[in-house]
Amino acid sequence: MAEFTAPELSATVPDESGPVALLLLAAGASTRMGRPKQLLPWQGRSLLRHAAETAVASGCRPIVLVTGALHNELLPEISGLPVRAVRNPAWETGMASSLQAGLATVAGANPTAILVVLADQPLVTPVLLRQLVALQQRTQAPAVAAAYGGTLGVPAVFSQALFPELQRLQGAQGANRLLTKLGAAVGRVDFPDGLLDVDTPEQYATLLAAG
């Protein structure tokens, strides 16, 4: 697997090979949380606003927020940011339909790759996102993913060659299924903090306790 160890990258994503789009997925109903996790406060703003600002700072363009269970309620969280929102009407079928809604929205930009980010991973940083994209562009790996907990997952970058595979996913099949299929062909960037996402009240409490 390709490794990336550079501590810092420039403030923008290299553009030698064309635009890299970013899909910020926030379509779920937060069933396990019991309230919209996208709107939970953290460090003076909502989790979604934090994720959207992180996405913008990655240098990727275009950026698409994919909503589902909530749409109008989430729009104020991206106010003033260069982020387009699209609602996935089939959000209840699972993550595959959200990926496909995002892909359809960015198709006109003809991106060479897409970066998939979730709104419930608040410890993701712009530096991590830039590292993922830079490694994929440098190595031309079919995908580059964050490594945590002995596995590979999102945030992850997928090359244009994999768009048909993403479009064929169904139901709850998310990007992780494709990463597993690709195996050793996937590049990796270590991200130990990826173990913490915010799906339950207990995980949210852990996040708050971590500051």
Buried (B, 14 or more C-beta within 10 A) or exposed (E): EBEBEEEEBEEEBBEEBEBBBBBBBBBBEBEEBEEBBBBBEBEEEBBBBBBBBBBBBBBBBBBBBBBBBBBEEBBEBBEEBEBBBBBBEBBEBBBBBBBBBBBEBBEEBEBBBBBBBBBBBBBBBBBBBBBBBBBBBBEBBBBBBBBBEEEBBBBBBBBBEBBEBBEEBEEEBBBBBBBEEBEEEBBBBBBEBBEBBBBBBEBBEEBEEEE
